[in-house]
Amino acid sequence: MDYKNIITIEPGKRGGKPCIRGMRITVQDVLSYLAAGMSQDEILDDFPYLTKEDILACLAYAADREKFTLTVQR
């Protein structure tokens, strides 16, 4: 999944945290909902402006960040 067109970072928005398509919902928000046990469908019902691709982009972004962190620590 190429998340680069979905995940955006703007210094003046949400403290520069990675957001979805320039909106105010962050990658961390979506990951927190998933970690709390919400299904993708429940998230999409609660946030109708999100898409399944947005959720997958959050997961891909987090996976890449984790991979980068592990590489830097070695």
N, CA, C and O atoms as CSV, one atom per row, in Angstrom:
chain,resi,resn,atom,element,x,y,z
A,1,MET,N,N,0.858,-1.184,0.000
A,1,MET,CA,C,0.000,0.000,0.000
A,1,MET,C,C,0.890,1.229,0.000
A,1,MET,O,O,1.739,1.388,0.877
A,2,ASP,N,N,0.699,2.088,-0.974
A,2,ASP,CA,C,1.441,3.344,-1.037
A,2,ASP,C,C,0.628,4.418,-0.322
A,2,ASP,O,O,-0.357,4.926,-0.857
A,3,TYR,N,N,1.045,4.748,0.873
A,3,TYR,CA,C,0.296,5.686,1.709
A,3,TYR,C,C,0.719,7.135,1.493
A,3,TYR,O,O,0.121,8.036,2.082
A,4,LYS,N,N,1.715,7.381,0.678
A,4,LYS,CA,C,2.288,8.725,0.559
A,4,LYS,C,C,1.298,9.780,0.059
A,4,LYS,O,O,1.480,10.964,0.345
A,5,ASN,N,N,0.279,9.393,-0.662
A,5,ASN,CA,C,-0.737,10.351,-1.113
A,5,ASN,C,C,-1.901,10.460,-0.135
A,5,ASN,O,O,-2.800,11.278,-0.328
A,6,ILE,N,N,-1.887,9.645,0.905
A,6,ILE,CA,C,-2.985,9.635,1.877
A,6,ILE,C,C,-2.546,10.250,3.205
A,6,ILE,O,O,-3.268,11.061,3.785
A,7,ILE,N,N,-1.379,9.869,3.679
A,7,ILE,CA,C,-0.882,10.366,4.960
A,7,ILE,C,C,-0.137,11.677,4.715
A,7,ILE,O,O,0.804,11.734,3.924
A,8,THR,N,N,-0.574,12.722,5.404
A,8,THR,CA,C,0.020,14.045,5.236
A,8,THR,C,C,0.536,14.557,6.578
A,8,THR,O,O,0.008,14.224,7.639
A,9,ILE,N,N,1.574,15.370,6.501
A,9,ILE,CA,C,2.123,15.997,7.705
A,9,ILE,C,C,2.227,17.493,7.436
A,9,ILE,O,O,2.929,17.931,6.524
A,10,GLU,N,N,1.511,18.267,8.251
A,10,GLU,CA,C,1.524,19.722,8.146
A,10,GLU,C,C,1.899,20.285,9.517
A,10,GLU,O,O,1.223,20.001,10.506
A,11,PRO,N,N,2.957,21.070,9.583
A,11,PRO,CA,C,3.431,21.572,10.878
A,11,PRO,C,C,2.353,22.251,11.717
A,11,PRO,O,O,2.366,22.105,12.939
A,12,GLY,N,N,1.433,22.978,11.119
A,12,GLY,CA,C,0.425,23.708,11.882
A,12,GLY,C,C,-0.836,22.920,12.202
A,12,GLY,O,O,-1.758,23.451,12.821
A,13,LYS,N,N,-0.886,21.675,11.792
A,13,LYS,CA,C,-2.099,20.875,12.004
A,13,LYS,C,C,-1.800,19.721,12.948
A,13,LYS,O,O,-0.910,18.910,12.694
A,14,ARG,N,N,-2.551,19.657,14.034
A,14,ARG,CA,C,-2.424,18.590,15.037
A,14,ARG,C,C,-0.983,18.410,15.502
A,14,ARG,O,O,-0.526,17.292,15.742
A,15,GLY,N,N,-0.276,19.536,15.625
A,15,GLY,CA,C,1.090,19.503,16.132
A,15,GLY,C,C,2.077,18.807,15.213
A,15,GLY,O,O,3.113,18.321,15.666
A,16,GLY,N,N,1.764,18.755,13.932
A,16,GLY,CA,C,2.662,18.122,12.973
A,16,GLY,C,C,2.569,16.614,12.929
A,16,GLY,O,O,3.401,15.956,12.305
A,17,LYS,N,N,1.554,16.055,13.592
A,17,LYS,CA,C,1.371,14.599,13.566
A,17,LYS,C,C,0.870,14.166,12.188
A,17,LYS,O,O,0.206,14.941,11.500
A,18,PRO,N,N,1.184,12.935,11.781
A,18,PRO,CA,C,0.685,12.447,10.500
A,18,PRO,C,C,-0.837,12.326,10.529
A,18,PRO,O,O,-1.410,11.697,11.419
A,19,CYS,N,N,-1.477,12.941,9.536
A,19,CYS,CA,C,-2.936,12.955,9.429
A,19,CYS,C,C,-3.372,12.271,8.132
A,19,CYS,O,O,-2.552,11.938,7.276
A,20,ILE,N,N,-4.658,12.078,8.018
A,20,ILE,CA,C,-5.226,11.436,6.834
A,20,ILE,C,C,-5.764,12.506,5.894
A,20,ILE,O,O,-6.653,13.278,6.253
A,21,ARG,N,N,-5.216,12.538,4.699
A,21,ARG,CA,C,-5.649,13.417,3.606
A,21,ARG,C,C,-5.857,14.874,4.043
A,21,ARG,O,O,-6.810,15.525,3.615
A,22,GLY,N,N,-4.975,15.368,4.880
A,22,GLY,CA,C,-5.052,16.764,5.288
A,22,GLY,C,C,-6.145,17.068,6.299
A,22,GLY,O,O,-6.324,18.222,6.688
A,23,MET,N,N,-6.873,16.055,6.728
A,23,MET,CA,C,-7.917,16.265,7.733
A,23,MET,C,C,-7.284,16.293,9.118
A,23,MET,O,O,-6.070,16.148,9.255
A,24,ARG,N,N,-8.097,16.475,10.125
A,24,ARG,CA,C,-7.583,16.576,11.485
A,24,ARG,C,C,-7.549,15.230,12.208
A,24,ARG,O,O,-7.184,15.185,13.383
A,25,ILE,N,N,-7.914,14.148,11.551
A,25,ILE,CA,C,-7.825,12.831,12.173
A,25,ILE,C,C,-6.437,12.264,11.901
A,25,ILE,O,O,-5.980,12.226,10.759
A,26,THR,N,N,-5.775,11.824,12.966
A,26,THR,CA,C,-4.394,11.382,12.847
A,26,THR,C,C,-4.291,9.871,12.662
A,26,THR,O,O,-5.232,9.119,12.916
A,27,VAL,N,N,-3.113,9.463,12.212
A,27,VAL,CA,C,-2.807,8.041,12.125
A,27,VAL,C,C,-2.945,7.428,13.511
A,27,VAL,O,O,-3.491,6.334,13.658
A,28,GLN,N,N,-2.457,8.122,14.519
A,28,GLN,CA,C,-2.542,7.631,15.889
A,28,GLN,C,C,-3.993,7.422,16.324
A,28,GLN,O,O,-4.293,6.443,17.008
A,29,ASP,N,N,-4.890,8.320,15.941
A,29,ASP,CA,C,-6.308,8.158,16.267
A,29,ASP,C,C,-6.822,6.825,15.725
A,29,ASP,O,O,-7.427,6.035,16.450
A,30,VAL,N,N,-6.569,6.593,14.443
A,30,VAL,CA,C,-7.080,5.377,13.792
A,30,VAL,C,C,-6.452,4.136,14.418
A,30,VAL,O,O,-7.151,3.161,14.694
A,31,LEU,N,N,-5.145,4.164,14.641
A,31,LEU,CA,C,-4.488,3.008,15.254
A,31,LEU,C,C,-5.019,2.749,16.662
A,31,LEU,O,O,-5.155,1.598,17.076
A,32,SER,N,N,-5.316,3.814,17.391
A,32,SER,CA,C,-5.874,3.660,18.742
A,32,SER,C,C,-7.244,2.995,18.699
A,32,SER,O,O,-7.550,2.140,19.529
A,33,TYR,N,N,-8.067,3.388,17.730
A,33,TYR,CA,C,-9.388,2.757,17.593
A,33,TYR,C,C,-9.242,1.275,17.279
A,33,TYR,O,O,-9.951,0.444,17.846
A,34,LEU,N,N,-8.333,0.945,16.383
A,34,LEU,CA,C,-8.113,-0.470,16.043
A,34,LEU,C,C,-7.586,-1.235,17.252
A,34,LEU,O,O,-8.029,-2.352,17.520
A,35,ALA,N,N,-6.647,-0.645,17.981
A,35,ALA,CA,C,-6.073,-1.297,19.159
A,35,ALA,C,C,-7.110,-1.499,20.261
A,35,ALA,O,O,-7.011,-2.438,21.051
A,36,ALA,N,N,-8.100,-0.617,20.307
A,36,ALA,CA,C,-9.158,-0.733,21.309
A,36,ALA,C,C,-10.199,-1.791,20.932
A,36,ALA,O,O,-11.109,-2.088,21.705
A,37,GLY,N,N,-10.046,-2.352,19.724
A,37,GLY,CA,C,-10.950,-3.427,19.324
A,37,GLY,C,C,-12.006,-3.034,18.310
A,37,GLY,O,O,-12.828,-3.867,17.927
A,38,MET,N,N,-12.005,-1.788,17.866
A,38,MET,CA,C,-12.974,-1.394,16.844
A,38,MET,C,C,-12.611,-2.072,15.526
A,38,MET,O,O,-11.438,-2.199,15.175
A,39,SER,N,N,-13.627,-2.498,14.818
A,39,SER,CA,C,-13.393,-3.071,13.489
A,39,SER,C,C,-13.270,-1.932,12.477
A,39,SER,O,O,-13.639,-0.790,12.753
A,40,GLN,N,N,-12.743,-2.271,11.306
A,40,GLN,CA,C,-12.671,-1.261,10.248
A,40,GLN,C,C,-14.063,-0.725,9.931
A,40,GLN,O,O,-14.239,0.479,9.740
A,41,ASP,N,N,-15.045,-1.612,9.876
A,41,ASP,CA,C,-16.408,-1.173,9.564
A,41,ASP,C,C,-16.959,-0.231,10.628
A,41,ASP,O,O,-17.658,0.728,10.302
A,42,GLU,N,N,-16.651,-0.494,11.891
A,42,GLU,CA,C,-17.113,0.398,12.956
A,42,GLU,C,C,-16.471,1.781,12.829
A,42,GLU,O,O,-17.133,2.801,13.025
A,43,ILE,N,N,-15.194,1.807,12.504
A,43,ILE,CA,C,-14.511,3.093,12.311
A,43,ILE,C,C,-15.134,3.842,11.142
A,43,ILE,O,O,-15.383,5.044,11.229
A,44,LEU,N,N,-15.384,3.131,10.053
A,44,LEU,CA,C,-15.973,3.761,8.874
A,44,LEU,C,C,-17.395,4.254,9.152
A,44,LEU,O,O,-17.816,5.273,8.605
A,45,ASP,N,N,-18.122,3.544,9.988
A,45,ASP,CA,C,-19.472,4.003,10.374
A,45,ASP,C,C,-19.400,5.274,11.213
A,45,ASP,O,O,-20.199,6.193,11.031
A,46,ASP,N,N,-18.430,5.322,12.140
A,46,ASP,CA,C,-18.288,6.486,13.021
A,46,ASP,C,C,-17.695,7.696,12.308
A,46,ASP,O,O,-17.969,8.840,12.672
A,47,PHE,N,N,-16.883,7.434,11.295
A,47,PHE,CA,C,-16.202,8.496,10.555
A,47,PHE,C,C,-16.438,8.293,9.061
A,47,PHE,O,O,-15.558,7.795,8.359
A,48,PRO,N,N,-17.617,8.672,8.571
A,48,PRO,CA,C,-17.990,8.366,7.184
A,48,PRO,C,C,-17.108,9.030,6.131
A,48,PRO,O,O,-17.159,8.652,4.960
A,49,TYR,N,N,-16.306,10.005,6.523
A,49,TYR,CA,C,-15.406,10.654,5.567
A,49,TYR,C,C,-14.120,9.856,5.367
A,49,TYR,O,O,-13.318,10.183,4.492
A,50,LEU,N,N,-13.920,8.811,6.171
A,50,LEU,CA,C,-12.768,7.935,5.979
A,50,LEU,C,C,-13.116,6.808,5.019
A,50,LEU,O,O,-14.283,6.466,4.834
A,51,THR,N,N,-12.080,6.239,4.413
A,51,THR,CA,C,-12.251,5.088,3.523
A,51,THR,C,C,-11.432,3.920,4.059
A,51,THR,O,O,-10.566,4.083,4.918
A,52,LYS,N,N,-11.728,2.753,3.532
A,52,LYS,CA,C,-10.953,1.575,3.905
A,52,LYS,C,C,-9.484,1.775,3.537
A,52,LYS,O,O,-8.591,1.324,4.254
A,53,GLU,N,N,-9.241,2.452,2.419
A,53,GLU,CA,C,-7.865,2.735,1.997
A,53,GLU,C,C,-7.157,3.636,3.008
A,53,GLU,O,O,-5.953,3.493,3.225
A,54,ASP,N,N,-7.888,4.557,3.625
A,54,ASP,CA,C,-7.301,5.411,4.656
A,54,ASP,C,C,-6.810,4.565,5.836
A,54,ASP,O,O,-5.714,4.783,6.353
A,55,ILE,N,N,-7.623,3.612,6.249
A,55,ILE,CA,C,-7.250,2.748,7.373
A,55,ILE,C,C,-6.034,1.900,7.011
A,55,ILE,O,O,-5.109,1.761,7.810
A,56,LEU,N,N,-6.038,1.339,5.814
A,56,LEU,CA,C,-4.893,0.540,5.370
A,56,LEU,C,C,-3.641,1.400,5.261
A,56,LEU,O,O,-2.541,0.930,5.554
A,57,ALA,N,N,-3.793,2.649,4.846
A,57,ALA,CA,C,-2.652,3.562,4.768
A,57,ALA,C,C,-2.071,3.814,6.161
A,57,ALA,O,O,-0.853,3.892,6.319
A,58,CYS,N,N,-2.928,3.941,7.160
A,58,CYS,CA,C,-2.449,4.118,8.535
A,58,CYS,C,C,-1.629,2.918,8.981
A,58,CYS,O,O,-0.572,3.075,9.592
A,59,LEU,N,N,-2.111,1.731,8.679
A,59,LEU,CA,C,-1.385,0.519,9.045
A,59,LEU,C,C,-0.056,0.425,8.306
A,59,LEU,O,O,0.958,0.058,8.899
A,60,ALA,N,N,-0.054,0.751,7.024
A,60,ALA,CA,C,1.179,0.706,6.240
A,60,ALA,C,C,2.182,1.737,6.749
A,60,ALA,O,O,3.377,1.454,6.839
A,61,TYR,N,N,1.701,2.922,7.080
A,61,TYR,CA,C,2.562,3.976,7.616
A,61,TYR,C,C,3.195,3.514,8.929
A,61,TYR,O,O,4.398,3.676,9.135
A,62,ALA,N,N,2.383,2.941,9.810
A,62,ALA,CA,C,2.889,2.463,11.098
A,62,ALA,C,C,3.910,1.346,10.905
A,62,ALA,O,O,4.918,1.301,11.610
A,63,ALA,N,N,3.661,0.457,9.967
A,63,ALA,CA,C,4.604,-0.632,9.696
A,63,ALA,C,C,5.932,-0.080,9.196
A,63,ALA,O,O,6.994,-0.537,9.620
A,64,ASP,N,N,5.880,0.895,8.302
A,64,ASP,CA,C,7.116,1.505,7.803
A,64,ASP,C,C,7.870,2.232,8.906
A,64,ASP,O,O,9.096,2.153,8.973
A,65,ARG,N,N,7.152,2.937,9.766
A,65,ARG,CA,C,7.792,3.642,10.882
A,65,ARG,C,C,8.477,2.657,11.823
A,65,ARG,O,O,9.581,2.908,12.306
A,66,GLU,N,N,7.814,1.543,12.074
A,66,GLU,CA,C,8.394,0.519,12.949
A,66,GLU,C,C,9.657,-0.068,12.306
A,66,GLU,O,O,10.665,-0.273,12.982
A,67,LYS,N,N,9.596,-0.331,11.017
A,67,LYS,CA,C,10.750,-0.873,10.297
A,67,LYS,C,C,11.908,0.119,10.356
A,67,LYS,O,O,13.053,-0.275,10.579
A,68,PHE,N,N,11.616,1.398,10.157
A,68,PHE,CA,C,12.638,2.432,10.206
A,68,PHE,C,C,13.253,2.517,11.597
A,68,PHE,O,O,14.472,2.622,11.733
A,69,THR,N,N,12.421,2.472,12.625
A,69,THR,CA,C,12.909,2.559,14.004
A,69,THR,C,C,13.837,1.401,14.314
A,69,THR,O,O,14.884,1.602,14.929
A,70,LEU,N,N,13.478,0.198,13.903
A,70,LEU,CA,C,14.321,-0.968,14.165
A,70,LEU,C,C,15.638,-0.859,13.408
A,70,LEU,O,O,16.678,-1.260,13.930
A,71,THR,N,N,15.617,-0.336,12.216
A,71,THR,CA,C,16.835,-0.174,11.410
A,71,THR,C,C,17.772,0.833,12.059
A,71,THR,O,O,18.980,0.604,12.115
A,72,VAL,N,N,17.236,1.937,12.546
A,72,VAL,CA,C,18.045,2.983,13.163
A,72,VAL,C,C,18.664,2.505,14.467
A,72,VAL,O,O,19.782,2.902,14.795
A,73,GLN,N,N,17.964,1.661,15.215
A,73,GLN,CA,C,18.449,1.193,16.501
A,73,GLN,C,C,19.589,0.193,16.370
A,73,GLN,O,O,20.332,-0.015,17.330
A,74,ARG,N,N,19.741,-0.415,15.236
A,74,ARG,CA,C,20.793,-1.448,15.088
A,74,ARG,C,C,22.139,-0.871,14.938
A,74,ARG,O,O,23.115,-1.609,14.805
